[in-house]
Amino acid sequence: MRLGIDIGGTFTDLVGLTASGEVRVGKVPSVPHALSREAWDRVGQWMIDAPRAALVHGTTIATNALLERRGVRVAFVTTRGFEDLLWLRRQDRPSLYRLEEDHAPPLVKREDVVGVHERVGVEGEVVALADAEIARVVQRVRALAPDAVAVGLLFAFLHADHESRLQRALRAALPGVPVVASHEVLPVFREYERFSTVSAEAYLRPLVQGYLRAMEPDATAVGVTDFRVMASSGGTLSVEQARVRAASLALSGPAGGVEGARLIGAQLGLRDLLTLDMGGTSADASVILGGEPLLQASGVVGGVPLSLPHVLIETVGAGGGSIAWVDGGGALRVGPQSAGAMPGPACYDRGGEDATVTDAAVVLDWLSAAQPLASGLTLRADRAHNAVTRVADRAGLDVRRCAEGIVEVATASMVRALRRVSVERGIDPRSLVLVAFGGAGPLFACRMADALGVARALVPPHAGVLSALGLAAAPAKLEAAASLHRLARALESGSLEAAFAPLERQLRTELPDAVLTRHADCRYPGQGYELAVEASSPAATASAFHDAHEQRYGYADRGRDVEVVNVRVTGLVRGAALRLAQRPTGARRVAGAPRYAEAELPAGAVLRGPCAVDAVDCTTRVEPGWTAEVHPSGALLLERT
């Protein structure tokens, strides 16, 4: 059996894929900072008839630590004269017109930065690193008593000897304290991004190691023999690999949802998708083109730049548990604050008093109080009505109009995220199929599609737990990178091969049996940004960059030189095959009704909106002017009439 476990802010989703292809689904309330006993008990029940299992876990431990600043104390060792680089950043402003807004502070305190008298340049050593200087730095770091140490020196991505010597000395002097060197984490140019990433790795590593160490006994007890963790890149890592790649887990959970959408799309013959995963706390938007998720080489999580490969994801604070409120100007707002799992929305009847998106959906009759949620949780319509009434009074609206306003504000927030991953990257969303999933996503599928001009949408089978399904079937994946900085026309095929060769050797050692693919980060000389393209011959790589630049920015200068900045190799071992159950075909058109039970609908049935389809893990809202056809897999194919 292959298991996928995705811990969300409100619910924990569980999926088991048996050897015969059966899909088992579970959903239980989340508990803070751990996997609940109820979740482990559910997995144990599934494992009774399975001799062994592989478990893939999507974790928010790294994400939450960056957002909430709950990491450890880090000492940062860097080249003397560059101690302030983490604060200087790129000397850009976080907001062009809000002068009072500032960047999030670094993960390191200024008094915990130690300068080293040494210097390496492009050609090699400029100022030698003396043994006495190493001893002084070790003594200074030991006096700080840090929980972890990050070492980032100039040009260490080209010449790592000084970093390696410092790392060995610090490890010997501080047993049990993680010491992370930048050339191990990110061996590519740009000092600020490299220093920020290595400090994040040191900041997160003790937390991630402790979290995984606490989970392993429970996993072993229920029969898990292969415990893996989802990385931000959309692939899985072994526990041993995850322990030393903590910063690579910053988007662990959302990446599982994108992989799940890709798998379902492949089953239905859909390769160009716009995805929206709406859970209880947030919503995550992404894009899949040609059957593969779009990847980014760098991004920002919690205000911290991380130059590590990750699935393109835009997150907004619009989930089912997002709290509605009225600002000082009398405007209705939603999120980013969330009611979470406890106490949850008011309609959960667990002590929550704040009106949420879920409460608004209950007031509008989008959700039925007769349809239980996870663990038998039933909705209280009266409590939802009371909570929304309090917001309506402050906003000067009647209750139903206030509920409509709450869902409109939440929809607008998610549409902005979908535009950022599509329109702002030169992709026309009207050419894509919108895939809406998560516990709350299918409620908003038609509304979001209307706002984007998208004519078709898809609610996949098991939509409420699709992230966990994606985890269970996700591939194993690793990436290695190095800087090159050569004009493509000056590169010979042999020199390009020589650049890729050590990276491929590394991945064949770390991930045997992987299929390796080559990419290059390219730019026009003088540009401050790159685009990643598939790399083969130098001429083909340059041509691919021109094409990518034209798609992304609307133009390409095909007579201009192309500079190859970095080379990257990705190793991939495909995960479990997904075989969806097929339901019998019945009447093509079903008589009109306000609500349907998804399990009772035959394949081929066509529903005309407005109506709702209740499943065990989510509810789909079919808006007026839309139809929903039931696919044999159980997916709902939505189309604007």
ABEGO torsion letter per residue (X at the ends): XBBBBBBBAABBBBBBBBAAGBBBBBBBBBBBGBBBAAAAAAAAAAAAABABBBBBBBBAAAAAAAAAGABBBBBBBBBBGAAAAAAAEAGBBABAABAABBBBBBABBAAABBBBBBBBBAAEBABBBBAAAAAAAAAAAAAAGBABBBBBBBGAAABAAAAAAAAAAAAAABBGBBBBBAAAABBBBGAAAAAAAAAAAAAAAAAAAAAAAAAAAAAAAAGBABBBBBBAAGBBBBAAAAAAAAAAAAAAAAAAAAAAAAAAAAAAGBABBBBBBBBAABBBBBBBBGGBBBBBABBBBGGBBBBBBBBBBBBBBBBAABBBBBBAAGBBBBOABBAEAOAEBAAAGAGBABBBAAAAAAAAGABBAABBBBGGBBBBAAAAAAAAAAAAAAAGBBAAAAAAAAAAAAAAAAAAAAAAAAAAAGBBAAABBBBBBEAAAAAAAAAAAAAAGBABBBBBBGAAAAAAAAAAABBBBBBBBBBAGBBAAABBAAAAAAAAAAAAAAAAAABBGBBBBBBBBBBBBGBABBBBBBBBBAAAAAAAAAAAAAAAAGBBBAABBBBBABBBBBBBBBBBBBBBBBBBBBBABBBBBABBBAAABBBGBBBBOBBBBBBAABBBBBBBGBBBBBBAAGBBBBBBX
